[in-house]
Amino acid sequence: MAGLVNNLLILFLVFQNICLGFRSSLSVFKRYKDTTRSLSSECFGSDHPVISLGLSDFALDIRMPGVTPKQSDTYLCMSVPLPVDDEAYVVDFKPHASMDTVHHMLLFGCNEPSSTENYWDCDEGTCKDKSNILYAWARNAPPTRLPKGVGFRVGGETGGRFFVLQVHYGDISAFRDKHKDCSGVTLHLTHQKQPLIAGMYLMMSVNTVIPPGEKVVDADIACHYKRFPMHLFAYRVHTHRLGKVVSGYRVRNGQWTLIGRQSPQLPQAFYPVEHPVDISYDDILAARCVFSGEGRTAETHIGGTASDEMCNFYIMYYMEAKHAVSYMTCTQNANPDMFRNIPPEANIPVPVKSDMLKMTHGHHEETKDSDKTSLLQQAKKEEEEILDQNFHIEEAVEWPGLDLKLGQVSGLALDPENNLVIFHRGDHVWDEKFYLPHGLSIDKNGNYWATDVALHQVFKLGADDKEPLLILGVALQPGSDRSHFCQPTDVAVDPVTGNIYVSDGYCNSRIIQFSPNGLYVMQWGEGTETSLGTARPGQFHIPHSLALIPDFGQLCVADRENGRIQCFRLETGEFTREIKHKSFGRELFAVSYVPGGLLFAVNGKPYPGEAELVQGFVMNFSTAEIIDTFIPLRKSFEMPHDVVASEDKTVFVGDVHARAVWKFASTEKSETIVQARLKNNPESTDPLKKQETQHLVGQTSTGVSFVLITTLLIIPVVVLLAILAFIRWRKTTVYGADGEHKLDSSSGRILGRLRGKGSGGLNLGNFFASRKGYSRKGFDRLSTEGSDQEKDEDDGTDSEEECSGPPPLPAPSSP
């Protein structure tokens, strides 16, 4: 009898669950119907984009709401919210597009679309936050099919809540009748948990240079795979005009297995992997793009414009749900020598018919010579595909930067070996006679470039030289002509031409270009007219930091007191764009760029009564969208003064008030860092052995109480010994056994390379003081009013000094 009751109870619960699920789906559809924007009657008969497909499945129509593009190569976007709150899975795609009107479509998943309009020009961006590519369709390309049991995870706590459709209309001759287009895609979604989760792996070259006229140029990418197994089922290739063939491989024990090979001049959709390929721990993923520089008269670099190139190999994969990672990247070549053994097929171009070439690029005869702007727009969208992914950085909490005994940190730079160099002012308290080091950069040859806002000069210093290699400006003579600066803030050196760019500065509002040997070339910029309320392009209110954007041939300036970034063409100084977000607040202190399209920035403290956070920003350079923000986990930003980022997207921030430097790394690196903490357990660095470890731990439960008690008794003793050892170590390594290595207390200082021993340094204070004509005595006090106007923590007002010492004597304003 008891068994019968139990069986009836189980049946009742199952039936109730089914009914609840069915009722939940109906209520979802009703709610979604009430909030869905109406579509054009020309599109399709039903205005119900959500269709029930059973108890747990439903279809979602994502269509353009009846649009008529007005010019060829138009990119239009629209968004649709996920009609459920809980987690769901996209398991199939059905495209609705005509090859006569649509060049290609991309579907993104994100949490905040760039616009709330029915549709918008994609120049405004696709998403304000991070986005994932879920689907791509192009004319004459096969549709993407997900294997059975595989789905893209959406909704819930981790998945995106909006779908954004991007449609590229190539030739608009089909719209002469003014009809409305409703191209799009229908998604098949399910609430049933999928055992396998789909994701995207992007392989991308960031430093390839194609010489003019060179017939064959290879761009190679390779990374060791260090995660749980993944299974590959689709691929997509992408270059611009010079690409001939792109190939991707798995390399295991020296054996090359083809993932996919295609001409980038064919429709750039996802193609199925013909033979199943699995990737295991410690395999190598390798890709090669073959270019030709024939027909070009200048070098071609990786970048986002039509005259630049790209080398991208996208891989769609699936993993077991419990180990799934939605997005991974590879931008390096971990083993160049192995490409000597790449299969010959990777070097053979795939033939493409001329009519297919025109269709692929979406430029028909009537428009191909007249619409250069559309080419730039296309490059912009394609970079957006690369960058707006699940990119997130967090503080690397085990990094020892916060333990360094630093003065005011004014500048950071990375040398050619990727070592961090810190420019700080020692523990000196600035009195009425001083000079004030400010900005730091390092050129491709390892030369240091430093600015001093009190000396009004820029110095080029060799790492091992006692004499400066070049001095720009006249010591202690401010001015605004070709040979004088007035408190210069930063310097940048073009790695290709060697041209020098100086931001000048606190009392001038200009950017000056010099030749590699220091001859004046040109300048641009003017002061901001505060009476107008808003600053115009090319106007500055303290140009505070510079970032070269070699991918795009531009120079970006942190226009500090205008709270924005301005970008200009390197060759002409022509204004190209402004990047400004409300979350910047009133001040933006520093900006940095890494090849491939990521822009990093830090802002200043909000004014009293304002709510913007002091934080770091990660932006897509092409779209100007913020794709991530970051703050420290230890201490807090007080006045972040400089930011620098490496090509592997490691970010360092120096704070002039907190006298600290933080390191931030992508979440993928953070996971590696966390594993490194467990290095006493060797298996913890190998994710494939964790399950074995857990099994062994389960078998050692006998005697656990004794071990636990013993451990608890030992811990306090061990901690005490560790503290004592640490104190002794710090005393010896930081100050030296006799204190002789204590940081100089009277000067600005570059702290040595942190990746190396980090104990040496170039003492700029002593360097300046030892120069003929310079003396610590006789410096007229220079007001730093407006110079790094940090907020006084006591009264919230601006302070004239970047120091925490006694109040300085009254001083006149700078000229």
Stockholm file with secondary structure:
# STOCKHOLM 1.0

chainA/1-815         MAGLVNNLLILFLVFQNICLGFRSSLSVFKRYKDTTRSLSSECFGSDHPVISLGLSDFALDIRMPGVTPKQSDTYLCMSVPLPVDDEAYVVDFKPHASMDTVHHMLLFGCNEPSSTENYWDCDEGTCKDKSNILYAWARNAPPTRLPKGVGFRVGGETGGRFFVLQVHYGDISAFRDKHKDCSGVTLHLTHQKQPLIAGMYLMMSVNTVIPPGEKVVDADIACHYKRFPMHLFAYRVHTHRLGKVVSGYRVRNGQWTLIGRQSPQLPQAFYPVEHPVDISYDDILAARCVFSGEGRTAETHIGGTASDEMCNFYIMYYMEAKHAVSYMTCTQNANPDMFRNIPPEANIPVPVKSDMLKMTHGHHEETKDSDKTSLLQQAKKEEEEILDQNFHIEEAVEWPGLDLKLGQVSGLALDPENNLVIFHRGDHVWDEKFYLPHGLSIDKNGNYWATDVALHQVFKLGADDKEPLLILGVALQPGSDRSHFCQPTDVAVDPVTGNIYVSDGYCNSRIIQFSPNGLYVMQWGEGTETSLGTARPGQFHIPHSLALIPDFGQLCVADRENGRIQCFRLETGEFTREIKHKSFGRELFAVSYVPGGLLFAVNGKPYPGEAELVQGFVMNFSTAEIIDTFIPLRKSFEMPHDVVASEDKTVFVGDVHARAVWKFASTEKSETIVQARLKNNPESTDPLKKQETQHLVGQTSTGVSFVLITTLLIIPVVVLLAILAFIRWRKTTVYGADGEHKLDSSSGRILGRLRGKGSGGLNLGNFFASRKGYSRKGFDRLSTEGSDQEKDEDDGTDSEEECSGPPPLPAPSSP
#=GR chainA/1-815 SS CHHHHHHHHHHHHHHHHHHHHHHHHHHHHHHHHHHCCCCCTTTCSCCCCEEECSSSEEEEEEECCSBCCSSSSEEEEEEEECSCSSCEEEEEEEEECCTTTCSEEEEEEESSBSCCSSSEEGGGCSBSSCCEEEEEEETTSCCCCCCTTEEEEESTTTSCSEEEEEEEECCCGGGTTCCCBCCEEEEEEESSCCSEEEEEEEEECSSCEECTTCSCEEEEEEEECCSSCEEEEEEEEECCTTEEEEEEEEEETTEEEEEEEECTTSCCSCEEEEEEEEECTTCEEEEEEEECCTTCSSCEEBSSSTTSBCCEEEEEEEEEGGGCCSEEEECSBSCGGGGGGSCGGGGSCCCCCHHHHHHHHTCCTTTTTTCHHHHHHHHHHHHHHHHSSSCCEEECTTCGGGGSCCCCEEEEEECTTCCEEEEECTTCCCCSSCCCEEEEEECTTCCEEEEETTTTEEEEECTTCSSCSEEESCTTCCCSSTTCCSSEEEEEECTTTCCEEEEECSSCCEEEEECTTSCEEEEECEECCGGGSSCCTTEESCEEEEEEETTTTEEEEEEGGGTEEEEEETTTCCEEEEECCGGGTTCEEEEEEETTTEEEEEECCCCTTCCCCCCEEEEETTTCCEEEEECCSSSCCSCEEEEEECTTCCEEEEETTTTEEEEEEEHHHHHHHHHHHTTTSGGGGCGGGHHHHHHHHHHTCTTHHHHHHHHHHHHHHHHHHHHHHHHHHHHHHHHCTTSTTSCCSSSCEEEEETTTTCCCCBCHHHHHHHSTTCCSTTCCCCCCTTSSCCBCTTTSCBCSCSCCSSCCCCCCCCC
#=GC SS_cons         CHHHHHHHHHHHHHHHHHHHHHHHHHHHHHHHHHHCCCCCTTTCSCCCCEEECSSSEEEEEEECCSBCCSSSSEEEEEEEECSCSSCEEEEEEEEECCTTTCSEEEEEEESSBSCCSSSEEGGGCSBSSCCEEEEEEETTSCCCCCCTTEEEEESTTTSCSEEEEEEEECCCGGGTTCCCBCCEEEEEEESSCCSEEEEEEEEECSSCEECTTCSCEEEEEEEECCSSCEEEEEEEEECCTTEEEEEEEEEETTEEEEEEEECTTSCCSCEEEEEEEEECTTCEEEEEEEECCTTCSSCEEBSSSTTSBCCEEEEEEEEEGGGCCSEEEECSBSCGGGGGGSCGGGGSCCCCCHHHHHHHHTCCTTTTTTCHHHHHHHHHHHHHHHHSSSCCEEECTTCGGGGSCCCCEEEEEECTTCCEEEEECTTCCCCSSCCCEEEEEECTTCCEEEEETTTTEEEEECTTCSSCSEEESCTTCCCSSTTCCSSEEEEEECTTTCCEEEEECSSCCEEEEECTTSCEEEEECEECCGGGSSCCTTEESCEEEEEEETTTTEEEEEEGGGTEEEEEETTTCCEEEEECCGGGTTCEEEEEEETTTEEEEEECCCCTTCCCCCCEEEEETTTCCEEEEECCSSSCCSCEEEEEECTTCCEEEEETTTTEEEEEEEHHHHHHHHHHHTTTSGGGGCGGGHHHHHHHHHHTCTTHHHHHHHHHHHHHHHHHHHHHHHHHHHHHHHHCTTSTTSCCSSSCEEEEETTTTCCCCBCHHHHHHHSTTCCSTTCCCCCCTTSSCCBCTTTSCBCSCSCCSSCCCCCCCCC
//
